[in-house]
């Protein structure tokens, strides 16, 4: 494989042991790596050689990681995965609402890291594709016929209300990505409901009852505690 064909991942992280751990794990899967220990250094590196994906720590020594996200989103269309310490749900939500694609909570394992990177790059490739949207989405036994506006679990139709269907389609179109309560409310219910997550909890519960093999242990729509929801792909 040509070196330039391998995805370039920029790691912006001030803690050297974590930065080295990330780099080693990603290089073991043949990703190219660029490193920065401050926000300004990361911005400079991204400007000089735009990466395919950015892994960004929110707690940088020279600036707030949210400022880096704002700067990236002015011109960079690739995925941004944030690093967050435990108990910082508010920071995760703010970062996701400002354009980050996903997050990793410290401490995290190699498997989780690589899975999140694969999903983020796959979603980027899907967005960049010039082909039309796939007419049928499948994961496990769940099948969503976007063209026919029908949903099946196995061969059994799932009868959804219009709002349940809009909610599911929004999750499908961002499959694998964590979607915040605010984003879902804005997309499904409109801007007037953007601060009331009670709508989502009720409709997600109803939707799970109709599509999940065991609604108490969701296989498809998983909760990101304090943040939002994610539709898993298989």
Backbone as CSV, one residue per row, in Angstrom:
resi,resn,N_x,N_y,N_z,CA_x,CA_y,CA_z,C_x,C_y,C_z
1,UNK,0.847,-1.202,0.000,0.000,0.000,0.000,0.879,1.246,0.000
2,UNK,0.588,2.212,-0.843,1.327,3.460,-0.842,1.166,4.147,0.499
3,UNK,2.260,4.774,0.996,2.204,5.388,2.318,1.123,6.448,2.397
4,UNK,0.973,7.255,1.339,-0.018,8.323,1.359,-1.445,7.800,1.362
5,UNK,-1.632,6.531,0.991,-2.968,5.957,0.963,-3.439,5.550,2.353
6,UNK,-2.503,5.454,3.300,-2.883,5.080,4.652,-3.433,6.297,5.390
7,UNK,-4.553,6.148,6.111,-5.124,7.304,6.812,-4.127,7.925,7.791
8,UNK,-4.111,9.255,7.799,-3.266,10.008,8.723,-4.107,10.444,9.915
9,UNK,-3.660,10.105,11.113,-4.379,10.450,12.337,-3.526,11.406,13.152
10,UNK,-4.087,12.557,13.484,-3.409,13.554,14.308,-3.860,13.393,15.756
11,UNK,-2.899,13.190,16.648,-3.173,13.042,18.083,-2.761,14.333,18.773
12,UNK,-3.724,15.027,19.388,-3.436,16.251,20.147,-3.685,15.921,21.619
13,UNK,-2.629,15.677,22.347,-2.706,15.177,23.721,-1.439,15.590,24.456
14,UNK,-1.594,16.255,25.601,-0.413,16.765,26.309,0.260,15.721,27.190
15,UNK,-0.449,14.663,27.573,0.155,13.630,28.419,0.930,12.649,27.545
16,UNK,2.250,12.670,27.688,3.098,11.873,26.809,2.791,10.379,26.862
17,UNK,2.590,9.759,28.059,2.290,8.316,28.078,1.032,7.960,27.294
18,UNK,-0.016,8.799,27.402,-1.246,8.526,26.652,-1.006,8.726,25.163
19,UNK,-0.270,9.773,24.817,0.018,10.030,23.406,0.794,8.868,22.793
20,UNK,1.785,8.351,23.537,2.575,7.235,23.036,1.741,5.956,22.936
21,UNK,0.846,5.754,23.892,-0.047,4.590,23.850,-0.946,4.644,22.619
22,UNK,-1.534,5.825,22.368,-2.397,5.998,21.200,-1.622,5.751,19.912
23,UNK,-0.436,6.342,19.835,0.367,6.212,18.617,0.738,4.759,18.357
24,UNK,1.171,4.050,19.393,1.591,2.662,19.209,0.422,1.793,18.769
25,UNK,-0.750,2.001,19.393,-1.921,1.197,19.049,-2.347,1.436,17.610
26,UNK,-2.320,2.671,17.187,-2.761,3.004,15.828,-1.733,2.591,14.778
27,UNK,-0.464,2.754,15.092,0.574,2.341,14.147,0.580,0.835,13.954
28,UNK,0.159,0.088,14.971,0.095,-1.369,14.840,-0.930,-1.800,13.795
29,UNK,-1.863,-0.891,13.445,-2.869,-1.154,12.410,-2.578,-0.381,11.133
30,UNK,-1.325,0.061,11.008,-0.822,0.688,9.775,-1.351,2.092,9.525
31,UNK,-1.913,2.755,10.539,-2.265,4.156,10.376,-1.000,5.007,10.462
32,UNK,-0.969,6.099,9.703,0.084,7.087,9.859,-0.280,8.010,11.017
33,UNK,0.736,8.486,11.737,0.500,9.252,12.955,1.245,10.583,12.915
34,UNK,0.557,11.627,13.360,1.178,12.914,13.670,0.812,13.240,15.118
35,UNK,1.735,13.845,15.847,1.508,14.112,17.265,1.686,15.586,17.588
36,UNK,0.909,16.048,18.585,1.047,17.405,19.103,0.689,17.380,20.579
37,UNK,1.392,18.183,21.375,1.106,18.191,22.813,0.384,19.445,23.288
38,UNK,0.139,20.389,22.379,-0.644,21.580,22.702,-1.666,21.831,21.598
39,UNK,-2.639,22.650,21.916,-3.643,22.976,20.916,-3.053,23.722,19.739
40,UNK,-2.190,24.690,20.021,-1.607,25.476,18.926,-0.705,24.623,18.042
41,UNK,0.050,23.718,18.642,0.875,22.826,17.838,-0.011,21.928,16.977
42,UNK,-1.093,21.452,17.553,-2.011,20.615,16.786,-2.624,21.360,15.621
43,UNK,-3.003,22.609,15.841,-3.577,23.419,14.777,-2.559,23.658,13.666
44,UNK,-1.313,23.876,14.052,-0.263,24.085,13.064,-0.035,22.831,12.222
45,UNK,0.014,21.679,12.901,0.220,20.424,12.176,-0.947,20.132,11.235
46,UNK,-2.164,20.375,11.710,-3.337,20.135,10.872,-3.340,21.043,9.652
47,UNK,-2.863,22.279,9.819,-2.806,23.210,8.695,-1.780,22.775,7.660
48,UNK,-0.634,22.284,8.141,0.453,21.904,7.240,0.153,20.617,6.480
49,UNK,-0.476,19.664,7.144,-0.837,18.395,6.500,-2.183,17.945,7.047
50,UNK,-3.266,18.292,6.384,-4.599,17.930,6.891,-4.724,16.433,7.143
51,UNK,-5.126,16.051,8.347,-5.262,14.626,8.667,-6.589,14.065,8.172
52,UNK,-6.714,12.755,8.265,-7.988,12.096,7.963,-8.873,12.023,9.196
53,UNK,-8.244,12.073,10.383,-8.985,11.982,11.641,-8.148,12.652,12.722
54,UNK,-8.818,13.301,13.668,-8.142,13.947,14.796,-8.615,13.310,16.096
55,UNK,-7.664,12.959,16.959,-7.967,12.548,18.334,-7.528,13.694,19.229
56,UNK,-8.462,14.255,19.973,-8.231,15.521,20.679,-8.567,15.412,22.161
57,UNK,-7.582,15.747,22.997,-7.828,15.848,24.434,-8.444,17.207,24.724
58,UNK,-9.484,17.241,25.525,-10.118,18.516,25.857,-9.286,19.335,26.834
59,UNK,-8.507,18.661,27.685,-7.744,19.363,28.714,-6.328,19.665,28.277
60,UNK,-6.173,20.635,27.392,-4.855,20.989,26.880,-4.233,22.106,27.721
61,UNK,-2.903,22.201,27.757,-2.258,23.183,28.637,-2.366,24.623,28.168
62,UNK,-2.540,24.849,26.863,-2.485,26.209,26.345,-3.842,26.776,25.939
63,UNK,-4.842,25.897,25.757,-6.157,26.384,25.332,-7.195,25.302,25.559
64,UNK,-8.452,25.697,25.558,-9.551,24.745,25.725,-9.687,23.919,24.454
65,UNK,-9.845,22.594,24.609,-10.030,21.736,23.453,-11.242,22.119,22.620
66,UNK,-12.254,22.746,23.250,-13.426,23.188,22.506,-13.052,24.249,21.464
67,UNK,-12.060,25.078,21.798,-11.602,26.070,20.825,-10.967,25.405,19.616
68,UNK,-10.281,24.308,19.842,-9.668,23.576,18.734,-10.748,22.989,17.839
69,UNK,-11.821,22.462,18.461,-12.933,21.931,17.659,-13.538,23.030,16.801
70,UNK,-13.771,24.207,17.400,-14.340,25.325,16.636,-13.445,25.674,15.453
71,UNK,-12.135,25.721,15.692,-11.195,26.051,14.618,-11.216,24.985,13.532
72,UNK,-11.207,23.709,13.930,-11.237,22.625,12.955,-12.506,22.674,12.113
73,UNK,-13.631,22.911,12.738,-14.895,22.861,12.020,-15.092,24.032,11.066
74,UNK,-14.208,25.028,11.146,-14.260,26.101,10.153,-13.799,25.628,8.784
75,UNK,-13.028,24.528,8.736,-12.475,24.096,7.443,-12.290,22.593,7.302
76,UNK,-12.266,21.859,8.423,-11.925,20.436,8.406,-13.191,19.591,8.470
77,UNK,-13.393,18.718,7.480,-14.607,17.900,7.436,-14.446,16.506,7.976
78,UNK,-13.229,16.144,8.398,-12.979,14.791,8.894,-13.457,14.599,10.318
79,UNK,-13.459,13.345,10.776,-13.935,13.062,12.128,-12.988,13.548,13.215
80,UNK,-13.572,13.945,14.338,-12.836,14.352,15.533,-13.324,13.496,16.692
81,UNK,-12.410,12.760,17.300,-12.725,11.952,18.479,-12.107,12.636,19.682
82,UNK,-12.914,12.948,20.679,-12.394,13.640,21.846,-12.010,12.644,22.937
83,UNK,-11.041,13.053,23.751,-10.653,12.301,24.937,-11.214,13.031,26.145
84,UNK,-11.801,12.280,27.058,-12.460,12.897,28.205,-12.200,12.083,29.460
85,UNK,-11.973,12.776,30.581,-11.860,12.104,31.867,-13.248,11.718,32.355
86,UNK,-13.306,10.731,33.238,-14.592,10.299,33.791,-15.266,11.467,34.526
87,UNK,-16.588,11.495,34.457,-17.338,12.515,35.175,-17.447,13.832,34.434
88,UNK,-17.029,13.894,33.179,-17.081,15.135,32.419,-18.151,15.074,31.330
89,UNK,-19.343,14.555,31.680,-20.398,14.424,30.690,-20.753,15.757,30.037
90,UNK,-20.754,16.819,30.828,-21.103,18.134,30.274,-20.102,18.540,29.198
91,UNK,-18.815,18.285,29.434,-17.800,18.622,28.439,-17.966,17.777,27.183
92,UNK,-18.307,16.487,27.357,-18.538,15.624,26.193,-19.681,16.168,25.340
93,UNK,-20.776,16.516,26.003,-21.944,17.015,25.277,-21.606,18.302,24.537
94,UNK,-20.903,19.206,25.203,-20.534,20.462,24.566,-19.660,20.210,23.339
95,UNK,-18.700,19.280,23.464,-17.804,18.984,22.342,-18.565,18.352,21.184
96,UNK,-19.457,17.438,21.478,-20.234,16.788,20.429,-21.174,17.775,19.750
97,UNK,-21.797,18.641,20.528,-22.690,19.635,19.945,-21.935,20.642,19.085
98,UNK,-20.649,20.808,19.352,-19.861,21.774,18.589,-19.146,21.136,17.403
99,UNK,-19.398,19.827,17.176,-18.897,19.235,15.951,-18.032,18.009,16.089
100,UNK,-17.704,17.595,17.317,-16.954,16.346,17.473,-17.843,15.174,17.070
101,UNK,-17.216,14.083,16.667,-17.955,12.924,16.174,-18.143,11.850,17.233
102,UNK,-17.205,11.733,18.163,-17.257,10.651,19.135,-16.347,11.010,20.297
103,UNK,-16.328,10.180,21.321,-15.440,10.420,22.446,-14.961,9.108,23.032
104,UNK,-13.811,9.174,23.660,-13.252,8.073,24.437,-13.089,8.554,25.869
105,UNK,-13.544,7.760,26.820,-13.425,8.125,28.227,-12.187,7.463,28.814
106,UNK,-11.330,8.247,29.408,-10.130,7.716,30.056,-10.523,7.012,31.352
107,UNK,-9.922,5.859,31.640,-9.009,5.076,30.796,-9.796,4.266,29.764
108,UNK,-9.157,3.941,28.662,-9.816,3.164,27.617,-8.842,2.114,27.097
109,UNK,-9.389,1.082,26.451,-8.573,-0.008,25.954,-8.285,0.119,24.477
110,UNK,-7.335,-0.673,24.016,-6.941,-0.649,22.607,-8.117,-1.023,21.708
111,UNK,-8.870,-2.059,22.094,-9.988,-2.499,21.272,-11.014,-1.413,21.076
112,UNK,-11.349,-0.707,22.169,-12.328,0.381,22.071,-11.798,1.496,21.182
113,UNK,-10.534,1.858,21.359,-9.924,2.906,20.543,-10.002,2.568,19.060
114,UNK,-9.557,1.374,18.699,-9.527,0.994,17.289,-10.923,0.902,16.694
115,UNK,-11.883,0.425,17.492,-13.264,0.333,16.999,-13.827,1.715,16.708
116,UNK,-13.588,2.678,17.606,-14.114,4.028,17.392,-13.471,4.673,16.170
117,UNK,-12.178,4.436,15.979,-11.488,4.996,14.810,-12.047,4.392,13.530
118,UNK,-12.240,3.069,13.506,-12.776,2.412,12.308,-14.151,2.964,11.953
119,UNK,-15.012,3.098,12.962,-16.369,3.601,12.710,-16.322,5.031,12.193
120,UNK,-15.487,5.868,12.803,-15.412,7.269,12.390,-14.915,7.398,10.959
121,UNK,-13.899,6.621,10.602,-13.380,6.683,9.228,-14.385,6.111,8.228
122,UNK,-15.107,5.067,8.639,-16.119,4.495,7.756,-17.249,5.495,7.513
123,UNK,-17.660,6.207,8.564,-18.701,7.214,8.399,-18.227,8.352,7.503
124,UNK,-16.944,8.713,7.626,-16.391,9.763,6.755,-16.433,9.308,5.301
125,UNK,-16.028,8.063,5.070,-16.036,7.544,3.704,-17.452,7.508,3.148
126,UNK,-18.404,7.161,3.997,-19.808,7.117,3.564,-20.301,8.505,3.182
127,UNK,-19.947,9.512,3.988,-20.361,10.888,3.685,-19.716,11.404,2.410
128,UNK,-18.458,10.999,2.195,-17.723,11.492,1.042,-18.083,10.772,-0.254
129,UNK,-18.788,9.646,-0.136,-19.117,8.871,-1.320,-20.020,9.682,-2.236
130,UNK,-19.784,9.544,-3.534,-20.632,10.253,-4.492,-21.897,9.475,-4.829
131,UNK,-21.975,8.223,-4.345,-23.164,7.421,-4.630,-24.339,7.893,-3.798
132,UNK,-25.528,7.568,-4.237,-26.718,7.937,-3.494,-26.818,7.102,-2.226
133,UNK,-27.643,7.571,-1.313,-27.836,6.869,-0.052,-28.311,5.445,-0.305
134,UNK,-27.712,4.510,0.432,-28.135,3.118,0.312,-29.613,3.005,0.657
135,UNK,-30.399,2.315,-0.185,-31.845,2.276,0.055,-32.249,1.420,1.251
136,UNK,-31.371,0.492,1.653,-31.700,-0.392,2.774,-30.528,-0.426,3.749
137,UNK,-30.826,-0.182,5.015,-29.822,-0.264,6.074,-30.057,-1.544,6.854
138,UNK,-28.985,-2.288,7.132,-29.094,-3.532,7.882,-28.077,-3.566,9.017
139,UNK,-28.507,-4.034,10.152,-27.617,-4.372,11.244,-28.293,-5.469,12.045
140,UNK,-27.632,-6.605,12.168,-28.264,-7.743,12.826,-29.551,-8.124,12.128
141,UNK,-30.614,-8.298,12.887,-31.922,-8.638,12.327,-32.736,-7.409,11.927
142,UNK,-32.194,-6.232,12.221,-32.915,-4.997,11.927,-32.657,-4.571,10.480
143,UNK,-33.740,-4.260,9.768,-33.634,-3.812,8.371,-34.538,-2.595,8.199
144,UNK,-33.927,-1.498,7.725,-34.677,-0.257,7.506,-34.649,0.047,6.012
145,UNK,-35.808,-0.059,5.383,-35.967,0.234,3.958,-36.269,1.724,3.838
146,UNK,-35.221,2.512,3.556,-35.368,3.964,3.521,-36.216,4.416,2.338
147,UNK,-36.100,3.711,1.217,-36.887,4.075,0.036,-38.372,3.782,0.259
148,UNK,-38.655,2.627,0.851,-40.045,2.241,1.064,-40.620,2.671,2.389
149,UNK,-39.776,3.301,3.241,-40.202,3.757,4.571,-40.805,2.613,5.378
150,UNK,-40.109,1.464,5.354,-40.555,0.301,6.105,-39.426,-0.217,6.983
151,UNK,-39.800,-0.822,8.104,-38.830,-1.353,9.061,-39.194,-2.794,9.356
152,UNK,-38.177,-3.666,9.379,-38.392,-5.083,9.652,-37.414,-5.556,10.727
153,UNK,-37.898,-6.460,11.547,-37.034,-7.216,12.450,-37.120,-8.652,11.982
154,UNK,-36.053,-9.132,11.360,-36.146,-10.399,10.649,-37.090,-10.198,9.467
155,UNK,-38.101,-11.031,9.376,-39.103,-10.880,8.318,-40.386,-10.240,8.831
156,UNK,-40.388,-9.810,10.090,-41.591,-9.257,10.705,-41.593,-7.733,10.612
157,UNK,-42.627,-7.136,10.039,-42.676,-5.667,9.984,-42.789,-5.068,11.382
158,UNK,-42.088,-3.974,11.593,-42.211,-3.207,12.841,-43.037,-1.969,12.523
159,UNK,-44.146,-1.826,13.203,-45.068,-0.731,12.914,-44.724,0.461,13.810
160,UNK,-44.094,1.466,13.208,-43.629,2.626,13.955,-44.532,3.820,13.704
161,UNK,-44.623,4.680,14.718,-45.297,5.962,14.526,-44.390,6.861,13.684
162,UNK,-44.932,7.935,13.110,-44.083,8.838,12.310,-42.869,9.372,13.073
163,UNK,-43.048,9.722,14.345,-41.913,10.244,15.114,-40.909,9.140,15.404
164,UNK,-41.400,7.951,15.743,-40.478,6.830,15.957,-39.665,6.546,14.705
165,UNK,-40.316,6.634,13.559,-39.602,6.377,12.304,-38.561,7.467,12.048
166,UNK,-38.917,8.738,12.266,-37.947,9.825,12.059,-36.758,9.670,13.004
167,UNK,-37.028,9.264,14.228,-35.954,9.051,15.198,-35.029,7.933,14.737
168,UNK,-35.607,6.828,14.296,-34.792,5.705,13.833,-33.984,6.079,12.598
169,UNK,-34.587,6.778,11.657,-33.878,7.167,10.434,-32.723,8.120,10.760
170,UNK,-32.929,9.011,11.702,-31.836,9.904,12.112,-30.671,9.100,12.675
171,UNK,-30.966,8.099,13.496,-29.914,7.238,14.033,-29.241,6.438,12.920
172,UNK,-30.041,5.947,11.974,-29.497,5.166,10.856,-28.540,6.003,10.025
173,UNK,-28.910,7.234,9.746,-28.077,8.083,8.891,-26.774,8.494,9.575
174,UNK,-26.707,8.283,10.878,-25.461,8.558,11.614,-25.028,7.302,12.365
175,UNK,-25.278,6.146,11.782,-24.997,4.877,12.462,-23.553,4.808,12.940
176,UNK,-23.379,4.358,14.174,-22.065,4.235,14.768,-21.602,5.481,15.489
177,UNK,-22.255,6.599,15.253,-21.856,7.876,15.844,-22.749,8.198,17.034
178,UNK,-22.167,8.748,18.087,-22.970,9.148,19.236,-23.675,10.453,18.900
179,UNK,-24.991,10.485,19.125,-25.800,11.666,18.866,-26.311,12.212,20.193
180,UNK,-26.093,13.477,20.428,-26.509,14.070,21.698,-28.023,14.255,21.742
181,UNK,-28.538,14.418,22.961,-29.964,14.695,23.130,-30.362,15.931,22.319
182,UNK,-29.544,16.992,22.407,-29.861,18.237,21.709,-29.944,18.018,20.198
183,UNK,-28.995,17.271,19.646,-28.999,17.017,18.207,-30.258,16.264,17.794
184,UNK,-30.595,15.202,18.533,-31.771,14.404,18.193,-33.053,15.216,18.317
185,UNK,-33.144,16.003,19.369,-34.338,16.830,19.540,-34.489,17.817,18.393
186,UNK,-33.390,18.425,17.999,-33.436,19.399,16.910,-33.802,18.733,15.586
187,UNK,-33.233,17.540,15.332,-33.467,16.856,14.062,-34.870,16.257,13.970
188,UNK,-35.367,15.714,15.075,-36.634,14.969,15.042,-37.824,15.849,15.416
189,UNK,-37.657,16.681,16.451,-38.789,17.468,16.940,-38.726,18.941,16.564
190,UNK,-37.581,19.422,16.147,-37.442,20.832,15.797,-36.800,21.635,16.914
191,UNK,-36.411,22.876,16.634,-35.637,23.681,17.583,-36.368,24.033,18.863
192,UNK,-37.687,24.028,18.867,-38.426,24.402,20.077,-38.301,23.379,21.193
193,UNK,-37.827,22.165,20.867,-37.714,21.114,21.880,-36.259,20.784,22.200
194,UNK,-35.344,21.650,21.831,-33.928,21.308,21.931,-33.390,21.216,23.361
195,UNK,-34.168,21.622,24.350,-33.679,21.581,25.731,-34.482,20.645,26.624
196,UNK,-35.291,19.767,26.041,-36.124,18.882,26.850,-35.933,17.432,26.418
197,UNK,-34.953,16.711,27.038,-34.651,15.343,26.619,-35.706,14.315,27.015
198,UNK,-36.744,14.729,27.756,-37.776,13.762,28.150,-38.462,13.162,26.941
199,UNK,-38.612,13.930,25.869,-39.214,13.405,24.643,-38.434,12.193,24.148
200,UNK,-37.125,12.325,24.137,-36.301,11.261,23.576,-36.412,9.993,24.410
201,UNK,-36.339,10.101,25.716,-36.378,8.909,26.571,-37.645,8.100,26.330
202,UNK,-38.762,8.784,26.220,-40.035,8.098,26.002,-40.050,7.400,24.650
203,UNK,-39.642,8.111,23.612,-39.723,7.534,22.265,-38.650,6.481,22.024
204,UNK,-37.477,6.636,22.621,-36.460,5.587,22.506,-36.953,4.311,23.181
205,UNK,-37.582,4.456,24.344,-38.125,3.279,25.037,-39.174,2.587,24.174
206,UNK,-40.063,3.374,23.553,-41.090,2.788,22.681,-40.463,2.117,21.466
207,UNK,-39.473,2.773,20.897,-38.800,2.229,19.719,-38.084,0.931,20.048
208,UNK,-37.434,0.881,21.189,-36.746,-0.346,21.600,-37.717,-1.507,21.767
209,UNK,-38.885,-1.220,22.279,-39.874,-2.294,22.459,-40.278,-2.905,21.119
210,UNK,-40.168,-2.126,20.058,-40.612,-2.603,18.744,-39.500,-3.237,17.913
211,UNK,-38.231,-2.892,18.196,-37.161,-3.399,17.324,-36.101,-4.222,18.050
212,UNK,-36.033,-4.134,19.367,-34.972,-4.831,20.098,-35.418,-6.240,20.497
213,UNK,-34.523,-7.250,20.377,-34.848,-8.591,20.872,-35.156,-8.583,22.371
214,UNK,-34.383,-7.786,23.131,-34.600,-7.630,24.562,-34.446,-6.147,24.884
215,UNK,-35.558,-5.401,24.994,-35.468,-3.953,25.218,-34.695,-3.565,26.471
216,UNK,-34.652,-4.454,27.461,-33.916,-4.130,28.691,-32.409,-4.246,28.506
217,UNK,-31.993,-4.922,27.423,-30.565,-5.049,27.103,-30.392,-4.725,25.623
218,UNK,-30.433,-3.449,25.276,-30.477,-3.047,23.858,-29.284,-3.558,23.059
219,UNK,-29.589,-4.021,21.873,-28.574,-4.517,20.945,-28.270,-3.489,19.863
220,UNK,-29.246,-2.670,19.541,-29.093,-1.715,18.452,-28.944,-0.277,18.954
221,UNK,-29.903,0.211,19.705,-29.855,1.591,20.193,-29.315,1.587,21.620
222,UNK,-28.082,2.029,21.781,-27.455,2.008,23.104,-27.410,3.420,23.679
223,UNK,-27.504,3.497,24.980,-27.458,4.773,25.684,-26.022,5.164,25.973
224,UNK,-25.681,6.397,25.644,-24.413,6.986,26.065,-24.751,7.854,27.269
225,UNK,-24.462,7.347,28.460,-24.955,7.926,29.701,-24.665,9.414,29.810
226,UNK,-25.722,10.183,30.014,-25.592,11.616,30.190,-25.318,12.386,28.916
227,UNK,-25.240,11.681,27.785,-24.846,12.324,26.529,-25.924,12.182,25.460
228,UNK,-26.315,10.938,25.138,-27.283,10.715,24.077,-27.393,9.253,23.726
229,UNK,-27.473,8.952,22.423,-27.672,7.580,21.976,-26.804,7.298,20.756
230,UNK,-26.587,5.997,20.518,-25.800,5.555,19.380,-26.477,4.315,18.799
231,UNK,-26.580,4.245,17.455,-27.067,3.046,16.785,-25.862,2.201,16.402
232,UNK,-25.775,1.021,16.940,-24.636,0.146,16.679,-24.766,-0.525,15.326
233,UNK,-23.644,-0.687,14.661,-23.575,-1.429,13.407,-22.901,-2.764,13.644
234,UNK,-23.344,-3.801,12.922,-22.728,-5.120,13.047,-22.086,-5.508,11.725
